[in-house]
């Protein structure tokens, strides 16, 4: 099984924000500069900068590969982080001064084209798992309070269309529409 090589540590990633804009309403890291450029994103209750998370030190590369295999639609990318608080625990961890200079870690971020046009509320059960993990890891009261304010979508049932409206999806639809129009033009020319 997969197990951390060391206890998890509370960490902050100063440059990216956490945003619920991965297809299906899942979270991903988004550069702060990109959020500033997107209309309405900076004020969205589904976006928070700087991102907080947990640094895991895995025992082996095969553990990382196993974890990556479970993260559909995400890719590994490097992110600069700082460790927070004593041992990564306690409510004060997220407000404590950084314990380390900037470190580089691997993080899962959305693959190109798999983000939605706007941040969207996550499913309630998914957000509850994130909130429980944040509390257990000692990411701080402020981070927990933000998660508690994030609006949610009820569990079960079909997702609204906006949850699959991604750049990749729009590109595929445009190609399909173009192919259909080309087929209609060919058919019209052949029948004339």
Secondary structure in CASP SS format (residue, H / E / C, confidence):
PFRMAT SS
TARGET T0000
AUTHOR 0000-0000-0000
METHOD secondary structure of the structure
MODEL  1
X C 1.00
X C 1.00
X C 1.00
X E 1.00
X C 1.00
X C 1.00
X C 1.00
X C 1.00
X E 1.00
X E 1.00
X E 1.00
X E 1.00
X E 1.00
X C 1.00
X C 1.00
X E 1.00
X E 1.00
X E 1.00
X E 1.00
X E 1.00
X E 1.00
X E 1.00
X H 1.00
X H 1.00
X H 1.00
X E 1.00
X E 1.00
X E 1.00
X E 1.00
X E 1.00
X E 1.00
X H 1.00
X H 1.00
X H 1.00
X H 1.00
X H 1.00
X H 1.00
X C 1.00
X C 1.00
X C 1.00
X C 1.00
X C 1.00
X C 1.00
X C 1.00
X C 1.00
X C 1.00
X E 1.00
X E 1.00
X C 1.00
X C 1.00
X E 1.00
X E 1.00
X E 1.00
X E 1.00
X E 1.00
X C 1.00
X C 1.00
X E 1.00
X C 1.00
X C 1.00
X H 1.00
X H 1.00
X H 1.00
X H 1.00
X H 1.00
X H 1.00
X H 1.00
X H 1.00
X H 1.00
X H 1.00
X C 1.00
X C 1.00
X C 1.00
X E 1.00
X E 1.00
X E 1.00
X E 1.00
X E 1.00
X E 1.00
X E 1.00
X E 1.00
X E 1.00
X E 1.00
X E 1.00
X C 1.00
X H 1.00
X H 1.00
X H 1.00
X C 1.00
X C 1.00
X C 1.00
X C 1.00
X H 1.00
X H 1.00
X H 1.00
X C 1.00
X C 1.00
X E 1.00
X C 1.00
X C 1.00
X C 1.00
X C 1.00
X E 1.00
X E 1.00
X E 1.00
X E 1.00
X E 1.00
X E 1.00
X E 1.00
X E 1.00
X C 1.00
X C 1.00
X C 1.00
X C 1.00
X E 1.00
X E 1.00
X C 1.00
X C 1.00
X C 1.00
X C 1.00
X C 1.00
X E 1.00
X E 1.00
X H 1.00
X H 1.00
X H 1.00
X H 1.00
X H 1.00
X H 1.00
X H 1.00
X H 1.00
X H 1.00
X H 1.00
X H 1.00
X H 1.00
X H 1.00
X H 1.00
X C 1.00
X C 1.00
X C 1.00
X H 1.00
X H 1.00
X H 1.00
X H 1.00
X H 1.00
X H 1.00
X H 1.00
X H 1.00
X H 1.00
X C 1.00
X C 1.00
X E 1.00
X E 1.00
X C 1.00
X C 1.00
X C 1.00
X C 1.00
X C 1.00
X C 1.00
X C 1.00
X H 1.00
X H 1.00
X H 1.00
X H 1.00
X C 1.00
X E 1.00
X H 1.00
X H 1.00
X H 1.00
X H 1.00
X H 1.00
X H 1.00
X H 1.00
X H 1.00
X H 1.00
X H 1.00
X H 1.00
X H 1.00
X H 1.00
X H 1.00
X H 1.00
X H 1.00
X H 1.00
X H 1.00
X H 1.00
X H 1.00
X H 1.00
X H 1.00
X H 1.00
X H 1.00
X H 1.00
X C 1.00
END
